[in-house]
Amino acid sequence: MDLHDLKPVPGSKRKPKRLGMGLGSGTGKTAGKGHKGQKARAGHSVSLNFEGGQMPLSRRIPKRGFSNFRHRTDYEIVNLKDIENRFESGAVISPDDLCAARLIANPSKRVKILGDGDLTKGFTIKASAFSAAAKGKIESAGGKAEVI
């Protein structure tokens, strides 16, 4: 089989609908866009919440509560079970090492170690934050949890 032998399955490809090709075609004159109006014009696009100039629902409803979105601290999260699988006993693990092992995407972001999984090897782990469970498991396995 070569590339020139490849063909689509019969019936899987349709010819495009030819709009505006005369009155007898069934899609002539307005080409399926109805009569006039904003949606009949070229370049038509309005946002999903646009309501024709009426005040949108999202702005009509009163806002309540507090959002911590702008002030929260984002962490790259790593579980102990992943560290156990990827590193040798006695290793000193920094965010750069976690990035090299593809456990995190960006070593310049804050890293938090969580306690999911068991730890049998002793590691020295350097991270921005540790959960209480993770810190306990690291120290009970003979390792150190250093906050950077």
Phi and psi in radians as a Rosetta constraint file:
Dihedral C 1 N 2 CA 2 C 2 CIRCULARHARMONIC -2.085 0.35
Dihedral N 2 CA 2 C 2 N 3 CIRCULARHARMONIC 2.975 0.35
Dihedral C 2 N 3 CA 3 C 3 CIRCULARHARMONIC -1.055 0.35
Dihedral N 3 CA 3 C 3 N 4 CIRCULARHARMONIC -0.617 0.35
Dihedral C 3 N 4 CA 4 C 4 CIRCULARHARMONIC -1.294 0.35
Dihedral N 4 CA 4 C 4 N 5 CIRCULARHARMONIC -0.212 0.35
Dihedral C 4 N 5 CA 5 C 5 CIRCULARHARMONIC -1.459 0.35
Dihedral N 5 CA 5 C 5 N 6 CIRCULARHARMONIC -0.312 0.35
Dihedral C 5 N 6 CA 6 C 6 CIRCULARHARMONIC -1.237 0.35
Dihedral N 6 CA 6 C 6 N 7 CIRCULARHARMONIC 2.273 0.35
Dihedral C 6 N 7 CA 7 C 7 CIRCULARHARMONIC -2.430 0.35
Dihedral N 7 CA 7 C 7 N 8 CIRCULARHARMONIC 2.600 0.35
Dihedral C 7 N 8 CA 8 C 8 CIRCULARHARMONIC -1.176 0.35
Dihedral N 8 CA 8 C 8 N 9 CIRCULARHARMONIC 2.717 0.35
Dihedral C 8 N 9 CA 9 C 9 CIRCULARHARMONIC -1.074 0.35
Dihedral N 9 CA 9 C 9 N 10 CIRCULARHARMONIC 2.383 0.35
Dihedral C 9 N 10 CA 10 C 10 CIRCULARHARMONIC -0.994 0.35
Dihedral N 10 CA 10 C 10 N 11 CIRCULARHARMONIC 2.297 0.35
Dihedral C 10 N 11 CA 11 C 11 CIRCULARHARMONIC 1.595 0.35
Dihedral N 11 CA 11 C 11 N 12 CIRCULARHARMONIC -0.102 0.35
Dihedral C 11 N 12 CA 12 C 12 CIRCULARHARMONIC -1.522 0.35
Dihedral N 12 CA 12 C 12 N 13 CIRCULARHARMONIC -0.320 0.35
Dihedral C 12 N 13 CA 13 C 13 CIRCULARHARMONIC -2.034 0.35
Dihedral N 13 CA 13 C 13 N 14 CIRCULARHARMONIC 2.207 0.35
Dihedral C 13 N 14 CA 14 C 14 CIRCULARHARMONIC -1.872 0.35
Dihedral N 14 CA 14 C 14 N 15 CIRCULARHARMONIC 2.684 0.35
Dihedral C 14 N 15 CA 15 C 15 CIRCULARHARMONIC -1.281 0.35
Dihedral N 15 CA 15 C 15 N 16 CIRCULARHARMONIC 2.531 0.35
Dihedral C 15 N 16 CA 16 C 16 CIRCULARHARMONIC -1.140 0.35
Dihedral N 16 CA 16 C 16 N 17 CIRCULARHARMONIC 2.615 0.35
Dihedral C 16 N 17 CA 17 C 17 CIRCULARHARMONIC -1.204 0.35
Dihedral N 17 CA 17 C 17 N 18 CIRCULARHARMONIC 2.198 0.35
Dihedral C 17 N 18 CA 18 C 18 CIRCULARHARMONIC -1.607 0.35
Dihedral N 18 CA 18 C 18 N 19 CIRCULARHARMONIC 1.713 0.35
Dihedral C 18 N 19 CA 19 C 19 CIRCULARHARMONIC -1.441 0.35
Dihedral N 19 CA 19 C 19 N 20 CIRCULARHARMONIC 2.552 0.35
Dihedral C 19 N 20 CA 20 C 20 CIRCULARHARMONIC 1.235 0.35
Dihedral N 20 CA 20 C 20 N 21 CIRCULARHARMONIC 0.537 0.35
Dihedral C 20 N 21 CA 21 C 21 CIRCULARHARMONIC -1.806 0.35
Dihedral N 21 CA 21 C 21 N 22 CIRCULARHARMONIC 0.852 0.35
Dihedral C 21 N 22 CA 22 C 22 CIRCULARHARMONIC 1.679 0.35
Dihedral N 22 CA 22 C 22 N 23 CIRCULARHARMONIC 2.771 0.35
Dihedral C 22 N 23 CA 23 C 23 CIRCULARHARMONIC -1.156 0.35
Dihedral N 23 CA 23 C 23 N 24 CIRCULARHARMONIC -0.548 0.35
Dihedral C 23 N 24 CA 24 C 24 CIRCULARHARMONIC -1.295 0.35
Dihedral N 24 CA 24 C 24 N 25 CIRCULARHARMONIC -0.249 0.35
Dihedral C 24 N 25 CA 25 C 25 CIRCULARHARMONIC -1.354 0.35
Dihedral N 25 CA 25 C 25 N 26 CIRCULARHARMONIC -0.301 0.35
Dihedral C 25 N 26 CA 26 C 26 CIRCULARHARMONIC 1.565 0.35
Dihedral N 26 CA 26 C 26 N 27 CIRCULARHARMONIC -0.301 0.35
Dihedral C 26 N 27 CA 27 C 27 CIRCULARHARMONIC -2.197 0.35
Dihedral N 27 CA 27 C 27 N 28 CIRCULARHARMONIC 0.626 0.35
Dihedral C 27 N 28 CA 28 C 28 CIRCULARHARMONIC -1.499 0.35
Dihedral N 28 CA 28 C 28 N 29 CIRCULARHARMONIC -2.962 0.35
Dihedral C 28 N 29 CA 29 C 29 CIRCULARHARMONIC 0.920 0.35
Dihedral N 29 CA 29 C 29 N 30 CIRCULARHARMONIC -1.563 0.35
Dihedral C 29 N 30 CA 30 C 30 CIRCULARHARMONIC -1.601 0.35
Dihedral N 30 CA 30 C 30 N 31 CIRCULARHARMONIC 0.013 0.35
Dihedral C 30 N 31 CA 31 C 31 CIRCULARHARMONIC 0.990 0.35
Dihedral N 31 CA 31 C 31 N 32 CIRCULARHARMONIC 0.663 0.35
Dihedral C 31 N 32 CA 32 C 32 CIRCULARHARMONIC 1.382 0.35
Dihedral N 32 CA 32 C 32 N 33 CIRCULARHARMONIC 0.149 0.35
Dihedral C 32 N 33 CA 33 C 33 CIRCULARHARMONIC -1.758 0.35
Dihedral N 33 CA 33 C 33 N 34 CIRCULARHARMONIC 0.090 0.35
Dihedral C 33 N 34 CA 34 C 34 CIRCULARHARMONIC 1.309 0.35
Dihedral N 34 CA 34 C 34 N 35 CIRCULARHARMONIC -2.832 0.35
Dihedral C 34 N 35 CA 35 C 35 CIRCULARHARMONIC -1.848 0.35
Dihedral N 35 CA 35 C 35 N 36 CIRCULARHARMONIC 2.172 0.35
Dihedral C 35 N 36 CA 36 C 36 CIRCULARHARMONIC 0.810 0.35
Dihedral N 36 CA 36 C 36 N 37 CIRCULARHARMONIC -2.751 0.35
Dihedral C 36 N 37 CA 37 C 37 CIRCULARHARMONIC 1.436 0.35
Dihedral N 37 CA 37 C 37 N 38 CIRCULARHARMONIC 2.906 0.35
Dihedral C 37 N 38 CA 38 C 38 CIRCULARHARMONIC -1.048 0.35
Dihedral N 38 CA 38 C 38 N 39 CIRCULARHARMONIC -0.683 0.35
Dihedral C 38 N 39 CA 39 C 39 CIRCULARHARMONIC -1.363 0.35
Dihedral N 39 CA 39 C 39 N 40 CIRCULARHARMONIC -0.172 0.35
Dihedral C 39 N 40 CA 40 C 40 CIRCULARHARMONIC -1.532 0.35
Dihedral N 40 CA 40 C 40 N 41 CIRCULARHARMONIC -0.219 0.35
Dihedral C 40 N 41 CA 41 C 41 CIRCULARHARMONIC -1.432 0.35
Dihedral N 41 CA 41 C 41 N 42 CIRCULARHARMONIC 2.724 0.35
Dihedral C 41 N 42 CA 42 C 42 CIRCULARHARMONIC -1.191 0.35
Dihedral N 42 CA 42 C 42 N 43 CIRCULARHARMONIC 2.542 0.35
Dihedral C 42 N 43 CA 43 C 43 CIRCULARHARMONIC 1.286 0.35
Dihedral N 43 CA 43 C 43 N 44 CIRCULARHARMONIC 0.339 0.35
Dihedral C 43 N 44 CA 44 C 44 CIRCULARHARMONIC -1.127 0.35
Dihedral N 44 CA 44 C 44 N 45 CIRCULARHARMONIC 2.202 0.35
Dihedral C 44 N 45 CA 45 C 45 CIRCULARHARMONIC -2.844 0.35
Dihedral N 45 CA 45 C 45 N 46 CIRCULARHARMONIC 2.209 0.35
Dihedral C 45 N 46 CA 46 C 46 CIRCULARHARMONIC -2.253 0.35
Dihedral N 46 CA 46 C 46 N 47 CIRCULARHARMONIC 2.689 0.35
Dihedral C 46 N 47 CA 47 C 47 CIRCULARHARMONIC -1.187 0.35
Dihedral N 47 CA 47 C 47 N 48 CIRCULARHARMONIC 2.822 0.35
Dihedral C 47 N 48 CA 48 C 48 CIRCULARHARMONIC -1.091 0.35
Dihedral N 48 CA 48 C 48 N 49 CIRCULARHARMONIC -0.537 0.35
Dihedral C 48 N 49 CA 49 C 49 CIRCULARHARMONIC -1.661 0.35
Dihedral N 49 CA 49 C 49 N 50 CIRCULARHARMONIC 0.176 0.35
Dihedral C 49 N 50 CA 50 C 50 CIRCULARHARMONIC -1.290 0.35
Dihedral N 50 CA 50 C 50 N 51 CIRCULARHARMONIC 2.265 0.35
Dihedral C 50 N 51 CA 51 C 51 CIRCULARHARMONIC -2.093 0.35
Dihedral N 51 CA 51 C 51 N 52 CIRCULARHARMONIC 0.653 0.35
Dihedral C 51 N 52 CA 52 C 52 CIRCULARHARMONIC 1.266 0.35
Dihedral N 52 CA 52 C 52 N 53 CIRCULARHARMONIC 0.451 0.35
Dihedral C 52 N 53 CA 53 C 53 CIRCULARHARMONIC 1.735 0.35
Dihedral N 53 CA 53 C 53 N 54 CIRCULARHARMONIC -0.315 0.35
Dihedral C 53 N 54 CA 54 C 54 CIRCULARHARMONIC -1.180 0.35
Dihedral N 54 CA 54 C 54 N 55 CIRCULARHARMONIC 2.630 0.35
Dihedral C 54 N 55 CA 55 C 55 CIRCULARHARMONIC -1.055 0.35
Dihedral N 55 CA 55 C 55 N 56 CIRCULARHARMONIC 2.115 0.35
Dihedral C 55 N 56 CA 56 C 56 CIRCULARHARMONIC -1.078 0.35
Dihedral N 56 CA 56 C 56 N 57 CIRCULARHARMONIC 2.663 0.35
Dihedral C 56 N 57 CA 57 C 57 CIRCULARHARMONIC -0.976 0.35
Dihedral N 57 CA 57 C 57 N 58 CIRCULARHARMONIC -0.696 0.35
Dihedral C 57 N 58 CA 58 C 58 CIRCULARHARMONIC -1.135 0.35
Dihedral N 58 CA 58 C 58 N 59 CIRCULARHARMONIC -0.403 0.35
Dihedral C 58 N 59 CA 59 C 59 CIRCULARHARMONIC -1.683 0.35
Dihedral N 59 CA 59 C 59 N 60 CIRCULARHARMONIC -0.335 0.35
Dihedral C 59 N 60 CA 60 C 60 CIRCULARHARMONIC -1.354 0.35
Dihedral N 60 CA 60 C 60 N 61 CIRCULARHARMONIC -0.519 0.35
Dihedral C 60 N 61 CA 61 C 61 CIRCULARHARMONIC -1.420 0.35
Dihedral N 61 CA 61 C 61 N 62 CIRCULARHARMONIC 2.359 0.35
Dihedral C 61 N 62 CA 62 C 62 CIRCULARHARMONIC -1.160 0.35
Dihedral N 62 CA 62 C 62 N 63 CIRCULARHARMONIC 2.572 0.35
Dihedral C 62 N 63 CA 63 C 63 CIRCULARHARMONIC -1.684 0.35
Dihedral N 63 CA 63 C 63 N 64 CIRCULARHARMONIC 2.370 0.35
Dihedral C 63 N 64 CA 64 C 64 CIRCULARHARMONIC -2.387 0.35
Dihedral N 64 CA 64 C 64 N 65 CIRCULARHARMONIC 2.775 0.35
Dihedral C 64 N 65 CA 65 C 65 CIRCULARHARMONIC 1.582 0.35
Dihedral N 65 CA 65 C 65 N 66 CIRCULARHARMONIC -3.020 0.35
Dihedral C 65 N 66 CA 66 C 66 CIRCULARHARMONIC -2.265 0.35
Dihedral N 66 CA 66 C 66 N 67 CIRCULARHARMONIC 2.417 0.35
Dihedral C 66 N 67 CA 67 C 67 CIRCULARHARMONIC -2.083 0.35
Dihedral N 67 CA 67 C 67 N 68 CIRCULARHARMONIC 2.241 0.35
Dihedral C 67 N 68 CA 68 C 68 CIRCULARHARMONIC -1.631 0.35
Dihedral N 68 CA 68 C 68 N 69 CIRCULARHARMONIC 0.192 0.35
Dihedral C 68 N 69 CA 69 C 69 CIRCULARHARMONIC -0.963 0.35
Dihedral N 69 CA 69 C 69 N 70 CIRCULARHARMONIC -0.794 0.35
Dihedral C 69 N 70 CA 70 C 70 CIRCULARHARMONIC -1.280 0.35
Dihedral N 70 CA 70 C 70 N 71 CIRCULARHARMONIC -0.373 0.35
Dihedral C 70 N 71 CA 71 C 71 CIRCULARHARMONIC -1.991 0.35
Dihedral N 71 CA 71 C 71 N 72 CIRCULARHARMONIC 0.062 0.35
Dihedral C 71 N 72 CA 72 C 72 CIRCULARHARMONIC -1.298 0.35
Dihedral N 72 CA 72 C 72 N 73 CIRCULARHARMONIC 2.792 0.35
Dihedral C 72 N 73 CA 73 C 73 CIRCULARHARMONIC -1.818 0.35
Dihedral N 73 CA 73 C 73 N 74 CIRCULARHARMONIC 2.185 0.35
Dihedral C 73 N 74 CA 74 C 74 CIRCULARHARMONIC -1.623 0.35
Dihedral N 74 CA 74 C 74 N 75 CIRCULARHARMONIC 2.357 0.35
Dihedral C 74 N 75 CA 75 C 75 CIRCULARHARMONIC -2.117 0.35
Dihedral N 75 CA 75 C 75 N 76 CIRCULARHARMONIC 2.562 0.35
Dihedral C 75 N 76 CA 76 C 76 CIRCULARHARMONIC -1.459 0.35
Dihedral N 76 CA 76 C 76 N 77 CIRCULARHARMONIC 2.241 0.35
Dihedral C 76 N 77 CA 77 C 77 CIRCULARHARMONIC -1.842 0.35
Dihedral N 77 CA 77 C 77 N 78 CIRCULARHARMONIC 2.342 0.35
Dihedral C 77 N 78 CA 78 C 78 CIRCULARHARMONIC -2.316 0.35
Dihedral N 78 CA 78 C 78 N 79 CIRCULARHARMONIC 2.350 0.35
Dihedral C 78 N 79 CA 79 C 79 CIRCULARHARMONIC -1.672 0.35
Dihedral N 79 CA 79 C 79 N 80 CIRCULARHARMONIC 2.676 0.35
Dihedral C 79 N 80 CA 80 C 80 CIRCULARHARMONIC -1.083 0.35
Dihedral N 80 CA 80 C 80 N 81 CIRCULARHARMONIC -0.577 0.35
Dihedral C 80 N 81 CA 81 C 81 CIRCULARHARMONIC -1.101 0.35
Dihedral N 81 CA 81 C 81 N 82 CIRCULARHARMONIC -0.584 0.35
Dihedral C 81 N 82 CA 82 C 82 CIRCULARHARMONIC -1.248 0.35
Dihedral N 82 CA 82 C 82 N 83 CIRCULARHARMONIC -0.676 0.35
Dihedral C 82 N 83 CA 83 C 83 CIRCULARHARMONIC -1.147 0.35
Dihedral N 83 CA 83 C 83 N 84 CIRCULARHARMONIC -0.728 0.35
Dihedral C 83 N 84 CA 84 C 84 CIRCULARHARMONIC -0.999 0.35
Dihedral N 84 CA 84 C 84 N 85 CIRCULARHARMONIC -0.718 0.35
Dihedral C 84 N 85 CA 85 C 85 CIRCULARHARMONIC -1.320 0.35
Dihedral N 85 CA 85 C 85 N 86 CIRCULARHARMONIC -0.512 0.35
Dihedral C 85 N 86 CA 86 C 86 CIRCULARHARMONIC -1.707 0.35
Dihedral N 86 CA 86 C 86 N 87 CIRCULARHARMONIC -0.344 0.35
Dihedral C 86 N 87 CA 87 C 87 CIRCULARHARMONIC -2.122 0.35
Dihedral N 87 CA 87 C 87 N 88 CIRCULARHARMONIC 2.666 0.35
Dihedral C 87 N 88 CA 88 C 88 CIRCULARHARMONIC -1.440 0.35
Dihedral N 88 CA 88 C 88 N 89 CIRCULARHARMONIC 2.772 0.35
Dihedral C 88 N 89 CA 89 C 89 CIRCULARHARMONIC -1.082 0.35
Dihedral N 89 CA 89 C 89 N 90 CIRCULARHARMONIC 2.442 0.35
Dihedral C 89 N 90 CA 90 C 90 CIRCULARHARMONIC 1.458 0.35
Dihedral N 90 CA 90 C 90 N 91 CIRCULARHARMONIC 0.061 0.35
Dihedral C 90 N 91 CA 91 C 91 CIRCULARHARMONIC -1.262 0.35
Dihedral N 91 CA 91 C 91 N 92 CIRCULARHARMONIC 2.571 0.35
Dihedral C 91 N 92 CA 92 C 92 CIRCULARHARMONIC -1.716 0.35
Dihedral N 92 CA 92 C 92 N 93 CIRCULARHARMONIC 2.014 0.35
Dihedral C 92 N 93 CA 93 C 93 CIRCULARHARMONIC -1.902 0.35
Dihedral N 93 CA 93 C 93 N 94 CIRCULARHARMONIC 2.116 0.35
Dihedral C 93 N 94 CA 94 C 94 CIRCULARHARMONIC -2.008 0.35
Dihedral N 94 CA 94 C 94 N 95 CIRCULARHARMONIC 2.992 0.35
Dihedral C 94 N 95 CA 95 C 95 CIRCULARHARMONIC -0.993 0.35
Dihedral N 95 CA 95 C 95 N 96 CIRCULARHARMONIC -0.560 0.35
Dihedral C 95 N 96 CA 96 C 96 CIRCULARHARMONIC -1.148 0.35
Dihedral N 96 CA 96 C 96 N 97 CIRCULARHARMONIC -0.663 0.35
Dihedral C 96 N 97 CA 97 C 97 CIRCULARHARMONIC -1.186 0.35
Dihedral N 97 CA 97 C 97 N 98 CIRCULARHARMONIC -0.672 0.35
Dihedral C 97 N 98 CA 98 C 98 CIRCULARHARMONIC -1.132 0.35
Dihedral N 98 CA 98 C 98 N 99 CIRCULARHARMONIC -0.631 0.35
Dihedral C 98 N 99 CA 99 C 99 CIRCULARHARMONIC -1.202 0.35
Dihedral N 99 CA 99 C 99 N 100 CIRCULARHARMONIC -0.709 0.35
Dihedral C 99 N 100 CA 100 C 100 CIRCULARHARMONIC -1.115 0.35
Dihedral N 100 CA 100 C 100 N 101 CIRCULARHARMONIC -0.564 0.35
Dihedral C 100 N 101 CA 101 C 101 CIRCULARHARMONIC -1.491 0.35
Dihedral N 101 CA 101 C 101 N 102 CIRCULARHARMONIC 0.061 0.35
Dihedral C 101 N 102 CA 102 C 102 CIRCULARHARMONIC 1.087 0.35
Dihedral N 102 CA 102 C 102 N 103 CIRCULARHARMONIC 0.585 0.35
Dihedral C 102 N 103 CA 103 C 103 CIRCULARHARMONIC -1.585 0.35
Dihedral N 103 CA 103 C 103 N 104 CIRCULARHARMONIC -0.444 0.35
Dihedral C 103 N 104 CA 104 C 104 CIRCULARHARMONIC -2.296 0.35
Dihedral N 104 CA 104 C 104 N 105 CIRCULARHARMONIC 2.800 0.35
Dihedral C 104 N 105 CA 105 C 105 CIRCULARHARMONIC -1.623 0.35
Dihedral N 105 CA 105 C 105 N 106 CIRCULARHARMONIC -0.596 0.35
Dihedral C 105 N 106 CA 106 C 106 CIRCULARHARMONIC -2.318 0.35
Dihedral N 106 CA 106 C 106 N 107 CIRCULARHARMONIC 1.933 0.35
Dihedral C 106 N 107 CA 107 C 107 CIRCULARHARMONIC -1.243 0.35
Dihedral N 107 CA 107 C 107 N 108 CIRCULARHARMONIC -0.272 0.35
Dihedral C 107 N 108 CA 108 C 108 CIRCULARHARMONIC -1.424 0.35
Dihedral N 108 CA 108 C 108 N 109 CIRCULARHARMONIC -0.234 0.35
Dihedral C 108 N 109 CA 109 C 109 CIRCULARHARMONIC -1.389 0.35
Dihedral N 109 CA 109 C 109 N 110 CIRCULARHARMONIC 2.867 0.35
Dihedral C 109 N 110 CA 110 C 110 CIRCULARHARMONIC -1.251 0.35
Dihedral N 110 CA 110 C 110 N 111 CIRCULARHARMONIC 2.503 0.35
Dihedral C 110 N 111 CA 111 C 111 CIRCULARHARMONIC -2.048 0.35
Dihedral N 111 CA 111 C 111 N 112 CIRCULARHARMONIC 2.313 0.35
Dihedral C 111 N 112 CA 112 C 112 CIRCULARHARMONIC -2.094 0.35
Dihedral N 112 CA 112 C 112 N 113 CIRCULARHARMONIC 2.311 0.35
Dihedral C 112 N 113 CA 113 C 113 CIRCULARHARMONIC -1.719 0.35
Dihedral N 113 CA 113 C 113 N 114 CIRCULARHARMONIC 2.207 0.35
Dihedral C 113 N 114 CA 114 C 114 CIRCULARHARMONIC -1.896 0.35
Dihedral N 114 CA 114 C 114 N 115 CIRCULARHARMONIC 2.750 0.35
Dihedral C 114 N 115 CA 115 C 115 CIRCULARHARMONIC -1.632 0.35
Dihedral N 115 CA 115 C 115 N 116 CIRCULARHARMONIC 0.501 0.35
Dihedral C 115 N 116 CA 116 C 116 CIRCULARHARMONIC -1.355 0.35
Dihedral N 116 CA 116 C 116 N 117 CIRCULARHARMONIC 2.168 0.35
Dihedral C 116 N 117 CA 117 C 117 CIRCULARHARMONIC 1.790 0.35
Dihedral N 117 CA 117 C 117 N 118 CIRCULARHARMONIC 2.938 0.35
Dihedral C 117 N 118 CA 118 C 118 CIRCULARHARMONIC -1.814 0.35
Dihedral N 118 CA 118 C 118 N 119 CIRCULARHARMONIC 2.654 0.35
Dihedral C 118 N 119 CA 119 C 119 CIRCULARHARMONIC -2.093 0.35
Dihedral N 119 CA 119 C 119 N 120 CIRCULARHARMONIC 2.165 0.35
Dihedral C 119 N 120 CA 120 C 120 CIRCULARHARMONIC -1.951 0.35
Dihedral N 120 CA 120 C 120 N 121 CIRCULARHARMONIC -0.322 0.35
Dihedral C 120 N 121 CA 121 C 121 CIRCULARHARMONIC -1.758 0.35
Dihedral N 121 CA 121 C 121 N 122 CIRCULARHARMONIC 2.645 0.35
Dihedral C 121 N 122 CA 122 C 122 CIRCULARHARMONIC -1.596 0.35
Dihedral N 122 CA 122 C 122 N 123 CIRCULARHARMONIC 2.129 0.35
Dihedral C 122 N 123 CA 123 C 123 CIRCULARHARMONIC -2.152 0.35
Dihedral N 123 CA 123 C 123 N 124 CIRCULARHARMONIC 2.699 0.35
Dihedral C 123 N 124 CA 124 C 124 CIRCULARHARMONIC -1.854 0.35
Dihedral N 124 CA 124 C 124 N 125 CIRCULARHARMONIC 1.942 0.35
Dihedral C 124 N 125 CA 125 C 125 CIRCULARHARMONIC -1.916 0.35
Dihedral N 125 CA 125 C 125 N 126 CIRCULARHARMONIC 2.218 0.35
Dihedral C 125 N 126 CA 126 C 126 CIRCULARHARMONIC -1.899 0.35
Dihedral N 126 CA 126 C 126 N 127 CIRCULARHARMONIC 2.079 0.35
Dihedral C 126 N 127 CA 127 C 127 CIRCULARHARMONIC -2.621 0.35
Dihedral N 127 CA 127 C 127 N 128 CIRCULARHARMONIC 2.979 0.35
Dihedral C 127 N 128 CA 128 C 128 CIRCULARHARMONIC -1.320 0.35
Dihedral N 128 CA 128 C 128 N 129 CIRCULARHARMONIC -0.563 0.35
Dihedral C 128 N 129 CA 129 C 129 CIRCULARHARMONIC -2.697 0.35
Dihedral N 129 CA 129 C 129 N 130 CIRCULARHARMONIC 2.694 0.35
Dihedral C 129 N 130 CA 130 C 130 CIRCULARHARMONIC -2.321 0.35
Dihedral N 130 CA 130 C 130 N 131 CIRCULARHARMONIC 2.486 0.35
Dihedral C 130 N 131 CA 131 C 131 CIRCULARHARMONIC -1.334 0.35
Dihedral N 131 CA 131 C 131 N 132 CIRCULARHARMONIC 2.784 0.35
Dihedral C 131 N 132 CA 132 C 132 CIRCULARHARMONIC -1.052 0.35
Dihedral N 132 CA 132 C 132 N 133 CIRCULARHARMONIC -0.710 0.35
Dihedral C 132 N 133 CA 133 C 133 CIRCULARHARMONIC -1.125 0.35
Dihedral N 133 CA 133 C 133 N 134 CIRCULARHARMONIC -0.728 0.35
Dihedral C 133 N 134 CA 134 C 134 CIRCULARHARMONIC -1.140 0.35
Dihedral N 134 CA 134 C 134 N 135 CIRCULARHARMONIC -0.781 0.35
Dihedral C 134 N 135 CA 135 C 135 CIRCULARHARMONIC -1.066 0.35
Dihedral N 135 CA 135 C 135 N 136 CIRCULARHARMONIC -0.749 0.35
Dihedral C 135 N 136 CA 136 C 136 CIRCULARHARMONIC -1.097 0.35
Dihedral N 136 CA 136 C 136 N 137 CIRCULARHARMONIC -0.752 0.35
Dihedral C 136 N 137 CA 137 C 137 CIRCULARHARMONIC -1.178 0.35
Dihedral N 137 CA 137 C 137 N 138 CIRCULARHARMONIC -0.668 0.35
Dihedral C 137 N 138 CA 138 C 138 CIRCULARHARMONIC -1.125 0.35
Dihedral N 138 CA 138 C 138 N 139 CIRCULARHARMONIC -0.812 0.35
Dihedral C 138 N 139 CA 139 C 139 CIRCULARHARMONIC -1.231 0.35
Dihedral N 139 CA 139 C 139 N 140 CIRCULARHARMONIC -0.599 0.35
Dihedral C 139 N 140 CA 140 C 140 CIRCULARHARMONIC -1.240 0.35
Dihedral N 140 CA 140 C 140 N 141 CIRCULARHARMONIC -0.414 0.35
Dihedral C 140 N 141 CA 141 C 141 CIRCULARHARMONIC -1.498 0.35
Dihedral N 141 CA 141 C 141 N 142 CIRCULARHARMONIC -0.009 0.35
Dihedral C 141 N 142 CA 142 C 142 CIRCULARHARMONIC 1.608 0.35
Dihedral N 142 CA 142 C 142 N 143 CIRCULARHARMONIC 0.340 0.35
Dihedral C 142 N 143 CA 143 C 143 CIRCULARHARMONIC -1.893 0.35
Dihedral N 143 CA 143 C 143 N 144 CIRCULARHARMONIC -3.041 0.35
Dihedral C 143 N 144 CA 144 C 144 CIRCULARHARMONIC -2.256 0.35
Dihedral N 144 CA 144 C 144 N 145 CIRCULARHARMONIC 2.476 0.35
Dihedral C 144 N 145 CA 145 C 145 CIRCULARHARMONIC -1.960 0.35
Dihedral N 145 CA 145 C 145 N 146 CIRCULARHARMONIC 1.886 0.35
Dihedral C 145 N 146 CA 146 C 146 CIRCULARHARMONIC -1.854 0.35
Dihedral N 146 CA 146 C 146 N 147 CIRCULARHARMONIC 2.222 0.35
Dihedral C 146 N 147 CA 147 C 147 CIRCULARHARMONIC -1.519 0.35
Dihedral N 147 CA 147 C 147 N 148 CIRCULARHARMONIC 2.254 0.35
